[in-house]
Amino acid sequence: MASRLHVADSRPEDWVYVSEGGATIVFSYRGTENPHFQGRVLRLRKTALSNNDTGHSVEEEPDDPMIAFQRDVISCIVPQAFLPDLDVILLNESWLGAIECLRNSDRPQERWKKDKIDKRRRKGVLATNLVGGEGIVAVEIKPKWGFLPREHHLSPQTVSTKTSTCRFCMHTYLRSQEGAFPTDYCPMDLYSRNETRMVKAIHDLWNAWVRSDGSLNNFRIFVSGKVIKPSHHDFHDVPIGPPDTGVSSSFNSGFIKETLMENLMRLLLDTRVLDIISTLQRTLDELDIEGLSKLCSMSKADLASMVAGPTPEDWRDFIRCYQTSYCTWDHANPDPKNIKHYLMAYLLSATFKDCSIILRFNQGGGSLSSHSVSIIDLDPKPMNKLGEWEELDRRIVEGYRAGGQQKRCAP
Ligand SMILES: [Zn+2]
């Protein structure tokens, strides 16, 4: 695209609320006037409600880090076909104020009570709208950690637990102790390539979605671009299924569930996406946070003091290393001189542990070519999280062992 896109070339009322995560909020274009925006979503950064909107004007704001990160890092290790197109879009404060007025009431209460659109930003991200399109059903799954760590660097206290129960199941236990909705979902089932276990994983995601009325962030269903909740009245009229049956409404949820499961399984068995994600998670996290912490102490540093994030040049250098020598290193005996690359590998692994996949299909099935699978939310993670992650890992494992839990998550 020759000239830069400007959000003010569209009307705020042509954008509708889709969803949001901790750091960003997403709107999709419903207008007809600007072909550049059709089939695309606008991704805006958020800021805490307490943050003042004034007094911070950056003339030369860099592009959203997600764009450079996808271009320089992610696209070197993930096939392009799985990645949405991302472009920079210029923003202005009054336009952002207008869309906030229009759409704030569409956001979940627990979100708008906490944060808002960051109206000081001058650049946002325009991305492929993977959930939109009339009659399109899209399912977002956050698969989470798909591997068990190797035992090399685990302490005698944690080794038996960490090598038999997956990280997600241990974390689920801790969260349920703290009052969160329990879920039977185990990522190891979803990643297993075993059809029976994969079906179980999807059923478990579905059941947790129903029990929590869609409030868990690891499973979301969109129909024609709109997120669907189990309790929505219109959910029971969602035409997921063969359109030529003559039954256009009143599908019972059992039928919808079975049809959706069938479509999801067809897509998941036909794609390498889960293999790609789990392989990256595992190979980028060879040491486990425990081994990383030990290596750091050998280098006279500690994880909590790691704050300076890698530069774009650091990332390019790391990718070169990852694609060449990294796989030949003896990870059981890591060399302290490679600490920087191990830290960056861990950060990148965290990105893949937290990404989502979007599985998209036309209602009523159709050929697989009209279906697609994409990976989203591949944001760079900040270095200053490492200390927090080390502490969380300790709490998760200690809580799990103290509770006398012994679930076995088969690889
Ligand atoms: Zn598990």
Boltz pocket constraint, residues with backbone or C-beta under 6 A from the ligand:
constraints:
  - pocket:
      binder: B
      contacts: [[A, 165], [A, 166], [A, 167], [A, 168], [A, 169], [A, 170], [A, 185], [A, 186], [A, 187], [A, 188], [A, 409]]
      max_distance: 6.0
